[in-house]
Amino acid sequence: MSKRIVLLSDGTGNSSAKVWRTNVWRTFEALDLRGNDQVAIYDDGVGTSAFKPLAVLGGAFGYGLKRNVLDLYKFACRNYSGPEDEIFAFGFSRGAFTIRIVNGLILNQGLVKADSESELERLARAAYRAYRAEKFHTVTGIESLFRGIRDIGLRLLHRSKPTYSKTRNRQVENIRFLGLWDTVAAYGLPIDEMTQGVSKWLWPLALPDHDLSSRVQRACHALSLDDERTTFHPVLWNERNEAPVQPDGEGRLLTKNERISQVWFAGVHSNVGGGYPEDSLAHLPFYWILKEAEACGLVFKTAPGAEPDSVLMAETARDKDGRIYDSRSGLGGYYRYGPRRLEHLCNDTRPGTKGSDVFIPLPKVHESVLRRITNKAQAYGPLGLPATYAVVNDKGEILPPQANPYEKPVEARVRVARTEGIWNLVWWRRVVYFATVAATLMLLIYPLLAARPRSDEYSNVLRWVSDLIRIVGAFLPSFADTWVNGYARSPGQFLISAGLVVVLLLIGSALASAIASRMVGIWTDGRTTPKPLGWLDRLVMNLRTARLYQATLRVLKFRVAPGLFAALFLYLAIALVNHVVFIWQDTAGLTCSSTPAPPQRVLNVGESQVFTFETRSLCQASGVFLQRGRRYVVTIKEKDLWLDGGIPTGVDGLHTLDAPTWWQGAALMLGTPLRRVWIRPWMRLVGRYGETGGEEAFYDPDPDLPATINERTLEVPIVPKLNGELFFYVNDAVIAIPGLYDLFYRNNSGTAEITIKRTR
């Protein structure tokens, strides 16, 4: 007996355990699964792991996507019995991306056959690797090296089992239906250009192309019109090669007769996919996809055979005037600002990125958007609608621009002309957004890159600000101490930095209100002839629409910035390997050489030893043998000026922001990943017990003393945890290659007189 196999993948952080459910869960609940002719699997979205660190990684970067893909793929493998079976799939957000990967995997590799669950797991993973190896590539091909190393290891591990070959798999002729809500890229880094750089140059993350396979018979994509986060811009299907829909016997153009239907709905990302407490708006795209899937043969619970009638419930729960949430509320305001402009999203070309072009000749907007505007129950005026678009009504009819009952073509052209002034405000809001991010980063970073003595807090005229910060800090966890101390010891800088962030946030909020208010006015005043722009608006419009400006932005966005981020991540990866390898070599005793046993001195109580320390030494032996559990005092006095490549430091070290010039600060910042001890500043003195092992002591300055004293003299009590000779070195960059360990130490100069005294 033939059956319908239904695969459902939810969005980031969404699961069956959540109080507020999405349209993916609603679809699963609506399915009639009483018989054997329909089987379904609902998969929680990424970022729902019970192990919180993995949940955070899933939510932030999409970690867990592969697991979700394999779960859905294995379900299809278990249940598929032959060409008479039909596959339906639904997804929202990253879950929609997951479905598109599963769709590609099934059509590219087929479905594996296995005699056991362990065999199914092995073959499914092999199919996934084969699919990615065939379809996912960088321009450098660097991933082939790592894939080759991995495959050699797997062949050795599974040498007693048959080698995977897709020729043994069951080939699937077609996918019957895909129903997606607002697909976004599954693997995401904080900045879009970071993701592009990694995907293009280092490791492929993005979909190989935006073309829907010709073996998918029907696909529907519900899209958000009002989300303002570029990170959540939708991954559209390219319709360039799609045949125009043909009229039916009555001359109507119907969505059900299309192969691809991509329709825009009012609301932000989760207003379309569901998941908000007040979710009536999400039922509009839910009902639309439900009816399209039903037209393709999927069976839902309906009366009188089922109670309640899921299709009727979805229809009656719709509210075109439902609440539109703010996509930029709270920390969401730190996502890059960018309203969805359909004219650009539907004509998207990315230089140097093969298969990423999107062309949609006539965007389709659901009728509920325009009914919401004309009803005026809510103040609503969408910004991104183009002058030319089609309307999809509740009957599934596609109304061309000339048949649009809500906006005549001439009105649409006037509206778009008047909107140019609003896009100037959008440009200003982008400027404010980037300024806000820069100010916030400075507020967060400066306590990490510059140190202030505690005495600055007590002698400052803004002592009351420091006291307030200390009161707030008392309620914060200990990991926040670095920021609490930094802010309390430099209250003036804190007030300026925090005040700048607040002012910029207020300006951004005012611009958002102005944009929304003016767009409502444009939609409701009859689209009168636009007034001439003022000189400042004309200047901004000429700038942002200038060909040179646009070309420069495209080169920076799609070529320069991704390349720089790829280089940065490659550097950080190399630096991490360098750090780990050096630590292993260092603890193995390859960097420190002990003084021969007889000259090593064991101090009695009250005795001391003095020697001269050179900052250019990678690891200098003191000649003093320390005993575990005894108390010593180490006194460091600068003799000759300490310099790190010509930069004055002092015995208390140098924080990056304290560099004399900006370019020296930039060089120190760039070298930080190579630093021997990441958590201490440059040239900070470090003591070590024994030539092997990793037991170290950091000689940090006394925060109660003025910086002028700490720069020249330090006195630090120590209690060794093991026996061994005491070694010293300053914290500088290292290279984990024998012979080059001290490459960055060679440009150091300066000496210190170090006295080691046993006190007990």
TISELUM-21789 format. One record per residue (C-alpha): y, x, z; residue number from 1. Coordinates in steps of 0.5 Angstrom, whole numbers. Each point is the difference from the previous one (the first is absolute). Layout:
((Y X Z) NUM),
...
This chain:
((0 0 0) 1),
((7 3 -2) 2),
((5 1 6) 3),
((7 1 1) 4),
((1 7 4) 5),
((7 0 3) 6),
((3 6 3) 7),
((7 0 4) 8),
((4 5 3) 9),
((6 -1 5) 10),
((6 4 1) 11),
((2 6 4) 12),
((-1 -2 7) 13),
((-3 -7 -1) 14),
((-6 -2 2) 15),
((-4 -7 2) 16),
((2 2 7) 17),
((7 -1 -1) 18),
((4 -6 3) 19),
((4 -1 -7) 20),
((-5 0 -6) 21),
((1 2 -7) 22),
((-1 -3 -7) 23),
((-6 4 0) 24),
((-3 -3 6) 25),
((2 -7 -2) 26),
((-4 1 -6) 27),
((-6 2 3) 28),
((0 -6 5) 29),
((1 -4 -6) 30),
((-6 2 -4) 31),
((-6 -5 0) 32),
((-5 5 3) 33),
((-6 -5 2) 34),
((-4 1 -6) 35),
((-3 6 -3) 36),
((4 0 -6) 37),
((6 3 3) 38),
((0 6 4) 39),
((6 3 3) 40),
((2 7 4) 41),
((7 0 4) 42),
((2 7 1) 43),
((6 2 5) 44),
((6 4 -2) 45),
((1 7 1) 46),
((3 1 7) 47),
((-4 -4 4) 48),
((-5 5 3) 49),
((-1 -1 7) 50),
((1 7 1) 51),
((7 0 0) 52),
((2 7 -3) 53),
((-4 -2 -6) 54),
((4 -7 0) 55),
((6 4 0) 56),
((-2 5 -6) 57),
((-3 -7 -4) 58),
((7 -3 1) 59),
((4 6 -2) 60),
((-4 3 -5) 61),
((-5 -5 -2) 62),
((-6 4 3) 63),
((-6 -4 0) 64),
((1 -2 -7) 65),
((-7 3 -3) 66),
((-4 -3 6) 67),
((3 -7 -2) 68),
((-2 1 -7) 69),
((-7 2 1) 70),
((-1 -6 5) 71),
((2 -5 -6) 72),
((-4 4 -5) 73),
((-6 0 4) 74),
((0 -7 1) 75),
((1 -1 -8) 76),
((-6 5 -1) 77),
((-4 -4 5) 78),
((1 -7 -3) 79),
((1 1 -7) 80),
((-6 -2 -4) 81),
((1 0 -7) 82),
((6 -2 -5) 83),
((0 -7 2) 84),
((3 1 6) 85),
((8 0 1) 86),
((4 5 4) 87),
((7 -3 3) 88),
((4 4 4) 89),
((6 -1 4) 90),
((5 5 4) 91),
((7 1 3) 92),
((4 6 0) 93),
((-4 6 1) 94),
((-6 -5 0) 95),
((2 -2 -7) 96),
((0 8 -2) 97),
((-7 0 3) 98),
((-2 -5 -4) 99),
((3 3 -6) 100),
((-4 7 2) 101),
((-6 -4 1) 102),
((1 -4 -7) 103),
((0 7 -4) 104),
((-6 3 4) 105),
((-4 -6 -2) 106),
((2 0 -7) 107),
((0 7 -1) 108),
((-7 2 4) 109),
((-4 -7 0) 110),
((-3 -2 7) 111),
((-5 5 3) 112),
((-8 -2 1) 113),
((-3 2 7) 114),
((-6 -1 4) 115),
((3 1 7) 116),
((7 -1 3) 117),
((0 8 1) 118),
((-1 1 -7) 119),
((5 -5 -2) 120),
((5 3 4) 121),
((-1 7 -3) 122),
((0 -3 -7) 123),
((6 -4 1) 124),
((4 6 2) 125),
((-3 4 -6) 126),
((3 -5 -5) 127),
((6 0 4) 128),
((1 7 -1) 129),
((-2 0 -7) 130),
((5 -6 -2) 131),
((6 5 3) 132),
((-3 6 -3) 133),
((1 -4 -7) 134),
((6 -4 1) 135),
((4 4 6) 136),
((4 6 -2) 137),
((6 5 1) 138),
((4 4 -5) 139),
((-3 6 3) 140),
((-7 -2 0) 141),
((0 3 7) 142),
((-5 -5 3) 143),
((-5 2 -5) 144),
((-1 6 5) 145),
((-1 -4 6) 146),
((-4 -5 -3) 147),
((-5 6 -3) 148),
((0 3 7) 149),
((-2 -7 3) 150),
((-5 -2 -5) 151),
((-4 7 1) 152),
((0 -2 7) 153),
((-3 -7 -1) 154),
((-5 2 -5) 155),
((-3 5 5) 156),
((1 -5 6) 157),
((-4 -5 -5) 158),
((-4 5 -4) 159),
((-7 -4 2) 160),
((3 -7 -3) 161),
((1 -2 -7) 162),
((7 2 -3) 163),
((5 -6 -1) 164),
((1 -2 -7) 165),
((4 -6 -3) 166),
((-5 -1 -5) 167),
((-5 -3 5) 168),
((5 -5 3) 169),
((1 -7 -2) 170),
((5 -1 -5) 171),
((5 -6 1) 172),
((3 -3 -6) 173),
((6 -3 3) 174),
((4 -2 6) 175),
((1 -8 0) 176),
((7 0 4) 177),
((4 4 4) 178),
((5 -3 5) 179),
((6 5 3) 180),
((6 -1 4) 181),
((5 5 0) 182),
((-4 7 -2) 183),
((3 6 4) 184),
((-2 7 -1) 185),
((-6 1 5) 186),
((1 8 2) 187),
((8 0 2) 188),
((4 6 3) 189),
((7 -1 3) 190),
((3 1 -6) 191),
((-2 -2 -7) 192),
((1 6 -4) 193),
((-4 4 5) 194),
((-6 -5 -2) 195),
((2 1 -7) 196),
((0 8 1) 197),
((-7 0 4) 198),
((-3 -5 -5) 199),
((2 4 -7) 200),
((-1 7 3) 201),
((-4 1 5) 202),
((-5 -6 1) 203),
((0 -7 -4) 204),
((2 -6 5) 205),
((3 -5 -5) 206),
((-4 -4 -5) 207),
((-2 3 -6) 208),
((4 -5 -4) 209),
((3 -7 0) 210),
((-4 -3 -6) 211),
((-5 -5 2) 212),
((-7 1 -3) 213),
((-1 -5 -5) 214),
((-7 -2 3) 215),
((4 -4 6) 216),
((0 -7 -3) 217),
((6 -2 4) 218),
((5 3 5) 219),
((5 -3 4) 220),
((6 4 4) 221),
((5 -4 5) 222),
((6 4 1) 223),
((5 1 5) 224),
((7 -1 -3) 225),
((5 2 7) 226),
((-4 6 3) 227),
((5 6 1) 228),
((-4 6 1) 229),
((-2 4 -6) 230),
((-6 2 4) 231),
((-2 -7 -1) 232),
((2 -1 -7) 233),
((-6 -3 -4) 234),
((-5 4 -4) 235),
((0 -5 -6) 236),
((-5 0 -6) 237),
((3 2 -7) 238),
((0 -6 -5) 239),
((2 4 -6) 240),
((-7 -1 -4) 241),
((-1 -7 3) 242),
((0 -6 -6) 243),
((5 -6 1) 244),
((-3 -6 3) 245),
((-1 -5 -5) 246),
((2 -8 1) 247),
((-5 -5 2) 248),
((-1 -6 -4) 249),
((6 -3 3) 250),
((4 6 -2) 251),
((1 2 8) 252),
((-1 8 2) 253),
((-4 0 6) 254),
((-2 6 4) 255),
((-7 -2 1) 256),
((0 2 -8) 257),
((2 7 2) 258),
((-4 6 1) 259),
((5 3 5) 260),
((5 -4 4) 261),
((6 3 4) 262),
((4 -5 4) 263),
((6 2 4) 264),
((1 -4 7) 265),
((6 -1 5) 266),
((-1 4 6) 267),
((-2 7 2) 268),
((-6 4 0) 269),
((-4 -4 5) 270),
((3 -7 -2) 271),
((-4 1 -6) 272),
((-6 3 3) 273),
((0 -4 7) 274),
((0 3 7) 275),
((6 -3 3) 276),
((1 -5 6) 277),
((4 -5 -5) 278),
((-4 1 -6) 279),
((1 -7 -4) 280),
((3 5 -6) 281),
((-6 4 0) 282),
((-4 -7 -2) 283),
((3 0 -7) 284),
((-3 6 -3) 285),
((-6 -2 4) 286),
((-1 -6 -3) 287),
((2 2 -7) 288),
((-6 6 0) 289),
((-5 -5 3) 290),
((1 -5 -6) 291),
((0 5 -5) 292),
((-7 3 3) 293),
((-2 -7 1) 294),
((1 -1 -8) 295),
((-4 6 -1) 296),
((-6 -3 4) 297),
((1 2 7) 298),
((-2 -6 5) 299),
((4 -1 6) 300),
((-1 -5 6) 301),
((2 -7 -2) 302),
((-1 -7 2) 303),
((-4 -4 1) 304),
((-5 6 0) 305),
((4 4 5) 306),
((5 -1 5) 307),
((5 2 0) 308),
((2 0 -7) 309),
((2 7 -1) 310),
((4 -1 -7) 311),
((3 -6 3) 312),
((2 4 6) 313),
((3 6 -4) 314),
((4 -5 -4) 315),
((3 -4 6) 316),
((2 6 4) 317),
((5 3 -6) 318),
((7 0 2) 319),
((5 3 -5) 320),
((5 0 5) 321),
((-4 4 5) 322),
((3 6 4) 323),
((1 6 -4) 324),
((-1 6 5) 325),
((4 6 0) 326),
((-4 6 -3) 327),
((5 5 3) 328),
((0 -2 7) 329),
((-1 5 6) 330),
((-3 6 -3) 331),
((-1 -3 -6) 332),
((7 2 -2) 333),
((-2 7 -1) 334),
((-4 -1 -6) 335),
((3 2 -6) 336),
((5 -6 -2) 337),
((-1 -3 -7) 338),
((0 -7 -2) 339),
((-5 -2 -5) 340),
((4 -1 -7) 341),
((-5 -3 -5) 342),
((4 3 -6) 343),
((-2 7 3) 344),
((-7 -2 3) 345),
((-2 -3 -7) 346),
((2 5 -4) 347),
((-2 6 4) 348),
((-1 7 -3) 349),
((-2 7 4) 350),
((1 6 -4) 351),
((-6 5 0) 352),
((-4 -5 3) 353),
((-6 -2 -4) 354),
((-2 -8 0) 355),
((6 -2 5) 356),
((4 -4 -5) 357),
((1 -7 1) 358),
((3 -5 -5) 359),
((0 -8 1) 360),
((4 -3 -5) 361),
((1 -6 3) 362),
((0 -1 8) 363),
((-3 -6 3) 364),
((4 -3 6) 365),
((-3 -6 4) 366),
((3 -6 0) 367),
((1 0 8) 368),
((5 5 -1) 369),
((5 -4 -4) 370),
((-2 -6 4) 371),
((2 4 7) 372),
((7 2 -3) 373),
((2 -7 -3) 374),
((-3 -4 6) 375),
((5 4 5) 376),
((-4 -1 6) 377),
((1 8 1) 378),
((5 5 -2) 379),
((-4 3 -5) 380),
((2 4 -7) 381),
((-5 5 -2) 382),
((3 6 -3) 383),
((-5 3 -5) 384),
((-1 -6 -5) 385),
((2 3 -7) 386),
((3 -4 -5) 387),
((-6 -2 -4) 388),
((-6 -3 4) 389),
((-5 -5 -1) 390),
((-2 -6 5) 391),
((-7 -1 3) 392),
((0 -7 3) 393),
((-5 -4 4) 394),
((-4 -2 -5) 395),
((-1 7 -3) 396),
((4 -1 -6) 397),
((5 6 -2) 398),
((7 -2 -2) 399),
((3 5 -5) 400),
((8 1 2) 401),
((2 -5 -5) 402),
((-4 -5 4) 403),
((2 2 7) 404),
((3 -7 3) 405),
((3 4 6) 406),
((4 6 -4) 407),
((2 0 -7) 408),
((0 6 -4) 409),
((8 1 0) 410),
((0 -2 7) 411),
((-5 6 2) 412),
((4 5 -5) 413),
((6 -2 4) 414),
((-3 1 7) 415),
((-3 7 -2) 416),
((7 2 -2) 417),
((3 -2 7) 418),
((-6 3 3) 419),
((3 7 -2) 420),
((5 0 5) 421),
((-6 -1 5) 422),
((-4 6 -2) 423),
((6 4 2) 424),
((-1 -2 7) 425),
((-7 1 -1) 426),
((2 7 -2) 427),
((4 1 6) 428),
((-5 -3 5) 429),
((-5 6 -3) 430),
((5 5 1) 431),
((1 -3 7) 432),
((-8 0 1) 433),
((0 8 -2) 434),
((5 1 5) 435),
((-3 -4 5) 436),
((-7 4 -1) 437),
((4 7 0) 438),
((3 -2 7) 439),
((-6 -2 3) 440),
((-4 6 -2) 441),
((6 4 3) 442),
((0 -4 7) 443),
((-8 1 0) 444),
((0 7 -2) 445),
((5 4 3) 446),
((-3 0 7) 447),
((-6 3 -3) 448),
((4 6 -4) 449),
((5 2 5) 450),
((-1 1 8) 451),
((6 -1 5) 452),
((0 3 7) 453),
((-1 -6 6) 454),
((7 3 2) 455),
((3 -3 -6) 456),
((-2 -7 3) 457),
((4 1 7) 458),
((6 3 -3) 459),
((1 -5 -5) 460),
((6 -5 0) 461),
((-5 -5 -3) 462),
((-4 1 6) 463),
((-1 -8 1) 464),
((-3 0 -7) 465),
((-5 5 2) 466),
((-1 -4 7) 467),
((-1 -6 -5) 468),
((-5 3 -4) 469),
((-4 3 6) 470),
((-1 -7 3) 471),
((-3 -3 -7) 472),
((-4 6 -1) 473),
((-3 -1 7) 474),
((-4 -6 -3) 475),
((-2 4 -6) 476),
((-7 3 -1) 477),
((0 8 1) 478),
((0 2 -7) 479),
((7 -3 -1) 480),
((3 6 5) 481),
((2 4 -6) 482),
((4 -5 -2) 483),
((3 -2 7) 484),
((1 7 1) 485),
((4 1 -6) 486),
((4 -6 0) 487),
((2 1 7) 488),
((2 7 0) 489),
((4 -1 -6) 490),
((3 -7 1) 491),
((6 1 -5) 492),
((-4 1 -6) 493),
((-5 -6 2) 494),
((6 -5 0) 495),
((2 3 -6) 496),
((-7 -1 -4) 497),
((-2 -6 4) 498),
((7 -3 -2) 499),
((0 2 -7) 500),
((-7 -3 -1) 501),
((2 -7 4) 502),
((7 0 -5) 503),
((-4 1 -6) 504),
((-5 -5 2) 505),
((5 -5 1) 506),
((3 1 -7) 507),
((-6 -1 -3) 508),
((-1 -6 3) 509),
((7 -3 -2) 510),
((-2 2 -7) 511),
((-6 -4 0) 512),
((3 -6 3) 513),
((6 1 -6) 514),
((-6 1 -5) 515),
((-4 -6 2) 516),
((7 -5 1) 517),
((3 2 -7) 518),
((-7 -1 -3) 519),
((0 -7 3) 520),
((7 -1 -3) 521),
((-2 2 -7) 522),
((-6 -5 0) 523),
((3 -6 2) 524),
((7 0 -3) 525),
((-2 -2 -7) 526),
((0 8 -3) 527),
((7 0 -1) 528),
((3 5 -4) 529),
((0 7 4) 530),
((7 2 2) 531),
((2 7 -2) 532),
((-3 6 5) 533),
((5 4 4) 534),
((1 7 -2) 535),
((-5 3 6) 536),
((-5 -5 -3) 537),
((1 2 -7) 538),
((0 7 2) 539),
((-7 -1 4) 540),
((-3 -4 -6) 541),
((2 5 -5) 542),
((-3 6 4) 543),
((-7 -4 2) 544),
((-1 -2 -7) 545),
((2 6 -4) 546),
((-5 3 -4) 547),
((1 7 3) 548),
((-1 -2 7) 549),
((-6 -5 -1) 550),
((-3 6 -4) 551),
((1 5 6) 552),
((-3 -5 5) 553),
((-6 -1 -5) 554),
((-1 8 0) 555),
((1 0 7) 556),
((-4 -5 2) 557),
((-6 1 -5) 558),
((0 7 -1) 559),
((4 4 5) 560),
((-1 -3 7) 561),
((-8 -1 -1) 562),
((-1 7 -3) 563),
((4 3 6) 564),
((-4 -5 5) 565),
((-6 2 -3) 566),
((2 8 1) 567),
((2 -2 7) 568),
((-7 -3 2) 569),
((-4 6 -4) 570),
((4 5 5) 571),
((-1 -4 6) 572),
((-8 -1 -2) 573),
((0 8 -1) 574),
((4 1 7) 575),
((-5 -4 4) 576),
((-6 4 -3) 577),
((4 6 1) 578),
((2 -2 7) 579),
((-8 -2 2) 580),
((-3 6 -3) 581),
((5 5 4) 582),
((-1 -4 6) 583),
((-8 2 -1) 584),
((2 7 -2) 585),
((5 1 6) 586),
((-5 -3 5) 587),
((-6 4 -3) 588),
((4 7 2) 589),
((3 2 -7) 590),
((7 0 2) 591),
((0 3 7) 592),
((-2 7 2) 593),
((-2 2 7) 594),
((3 6 4) 595),
((-6 4 1) 596),
((-3 -2 7) 597),
((2 6 4) 598),
((7 0 -1) 599),
((0 -8 1) 600),
((4 -1 7) 601),
((-2 -5 5) 602),
((5 -1 5) 603),
((0 -1 7) 604),
((5 -5 4) 605),
((7 2 -1) 606),
((-2 5 -5) 607),
((4 0 -7) 608),
((-1 3 -7) 609),
((6 1 -5) 610),
((-1 1 -8) 611),
((4 -1 -6) 612),
((-1 -6 -5) 613),
((1 0 -7) 614),
((1 -6 -4) 615),
((-3 2 -6) 616),
((-6 1 3) 617),
((-6 -5 -2) 618),
((-3 0 7) 619),
((2 6 5) 620),
((-4 2 6) 621),
((3 1 7) 622),
((-5 4 3) 623),
((0 -4 6) 624),
((-7 -4 1) 625),
((1 -7 4) 626),
((-5 -3 4) 627),
((-1 -7 0) 628),
((3 -5 5) 629),
((5 6 3) 630),
((8 -1 -1) 631),
((4 4 -4) 632),
((8 0 -2) 633),
((1 2 -7) 634),
((8 2 -1) 635),
((2 1 -7) 636),
((7 4 -1) 637),
((3 1 -7) 638),
((1 7 -2) 639),
((2 0 -7) 640),
((2 -6 -4) 641),
((-5 -5 -2) 642),
((0 -1 -7) 643),
((-4 -4 -5) 644),
((1 2 -7) 645),
((7 1 2) 646),
((1 -6 4) 647),
((2 1 8) 648),
((-5 -4 4) 649),
((0 3 8) 650),
((-6 0 4) 651),
((0 -8 1) 652),
((-2 0 -8) 653),
((4 -4 -5) 654),
((0 -8 -2) 655),
((1 -1 -7) 656),
((6 -4 0) 657),
((3 6 4) 658),
((0 4 -6) 659),
((7 3 -2) 660),
((0 -2 -7) 661),
((-3 -6 -3) 662),
((-4 4 -5) 663),
((-3 4 6) 664),
((-2 -7 3) 665),
((-3 -3 -6) 666),
((-4 7 -1) 667),
((-3 -1 7) 668),
((-1 -7 -1) 669),
((-4 1 -6) 670),
((-4 6 4) 671),
((-2 -5 6) 672),
((-7 -2 -3) 673),
((-1 8 0) 674),
((2 1 7) 675),
((-5 3 5) 676),
((1 -5 5) 677),
((3 -7 -3) 678),
((2 -3 7) 679),
((5 6 2) 680),
((6 3 -3) 681),
((1 6 -5) 682),
((-1 7 4) 683),
((-2 -4 7) 684),
((-4 5 4) 685),
((-7 -1 1) 686),
((-5 3 5) 687),
((-8 0 -2) 688),
((-5 2 5) 689),
((-6 4 -3) 690),
((-1 2 -7) 691),
((-4 -5 -2) 692),
((0 -8 2) 693),
((6 -4 -1) 694),
((3 0 8) 695),
((8 1 -1) 696),
((6 -1 4) 697),
((7 -2 -3) 698),
((6 4 3) 699),
((5 -6 0) 700),
((7 0 3) 701),
((2 -3 6) 702),
((3 -6 -2) 703),
((5 0 6) 704),
((3 6 -2) 705),
((6 1 -5) 706),
((-2 2 -7) 707),
((4 7 1) 708),
((-5 2 5) 709),
((-7 -2 -3) 710),
((2 3 -7) 711),
((0 7 4) 712),
((-5 -1 6) 713),
((-6 -4 1) 714),
((-4 0 7) 715),
((-6 -4 -1) 716),
((-6 -1 6) 717),
((-7 0 -3) 718),
((-7 -1 3) 719),
((-5 2 -5) 720),
((-6 -4 -1) 721),
((-5 6 -2) 722),
((0 7 1) 723),
((2 4 -6) 724),
((6 5 -2) 725),
((7 -3 -1) 726),
((2 0 -8) 727),
((7 -2 -2) 728),
((3 -3 -7) 729),
((5 -4 -2) 730),
((-1 -6 -4) 731),
((1 1 -8) 732),
((-3 -2 -6) 733),
((-7 3 -2) 734),
((-4 1 -6) 735),
((-8 -1 2) 736),
((-2 6 -5) 737),
((-2 7 3) 738),
((6 5 -1) 739),
((5 -6 -1) 740),
((-1 -3 7) 741),
((7 3 2) 742),
((4 0 -7) 743),
((5 -5 3) 744),
((0 5 7) 745),
((2 6 -4) 746),
((8 -2 -1) 747),
((1 -1 8) 748),
((4 4 4) 749),
((1 1 7) 750),
((-3 2 6) 751),
((-1 -2 8) 752),
((-2 3 6) 753),
((-5 -4 3) 754),
((-2 0 8) 755),
((-7 -3 2) 756),
((0 0 8) 757),
((-6 -3 4) 758),
((3 -4 5) 759),
((-7 -3 4) 760),
